[in-house]
Amino acid sequence: MSAHRVTPPISSPSKDSLPLGWTQIKRKKRRKTDDDSKVEEGVEWCCEDPNCKIDINTGLKSTDTNKEMCVDLEGTAVFCLQELDCKWFQGQFFVKSRNTRGKRLKQTKSFALLAKQRDDVDDCLACRDGGYKELDITVYMKSSSKNTERKSICLEKLICTGGDMMRIQADGQQKFEYASGTGSSIQKGLVSLDFDADQVITGKKVETLVEKYFPSLIDTSTAESVTEQLPDCAIVVGTQKMVLPMGIFEEMNDNDSDGWLSE
């Protein structure tokens, strides 16, 4: 019997092959309705296929139960990029409006922010020019007294794009670490931080802002000016919105006569 090679039958693929360019990141698009009459307001989709039902904002939607446990804040944030390609930087958030959902909470006019760049970003997303970063940002409350430890909350894996003209966004519900005077706990819920830069300030103009809002970055014992100590410093100013858990705020006591805002 002569030996011969048996060629196995070639099975057809179970799925159609992916089109060329399927890995390319696309801009968010608004898709028209089937009757081609108007654009669906408030809904952004991943593509222009009318049969696609994936709403890219799904992760940002919340339930009424989650909303009742959160405080919405809006105002101006100031970040200090003390050097080129800094791996961490400080910020200050000044609240202009808030929604406490009827709760009597002590008013907090500002928050301290500390952003740290993550080093576990996927190689496919990493940008050598700093165009894409992932940050962990810790939000610090001001303590009511010197004997009280400051409460803080750390929001993980926020997306930062745009280089110095930063845009920081939360991707859906965030896992966060909540620290108080009684300890800390890791939770997951509807917390977010969104920042859009309006201007970047450099040169001599940064000196007053650094001295006022970020004094810990400069050495006051030397005769060197701020720009001499931090020659590449940039101050980034923009609009910021935050959603924080209500538990991080102090409730209004009956003995308190002011310092709170209920909306």
Protein Blocks (a to p, Z undefined) as FASTA:
>chain_A
ZZddddddddddfbdcddehklpccdddddddfkomaccehiacfbfbfkbccdfklmmp
ccfklmmmpccdddddddddfbghiabdcdddddfbdceehpacdddfbdcddddddfkb
cfklpcfklpaccdddddddddfbfklccdddddehiacehijmpcdddehjaddddddf
kbccddddddddddddfbdcehjllmmmmmmmmmmlpcfkbmbdfklmmmmbccdddddd
ddddfklpccddfklmghpacZZ
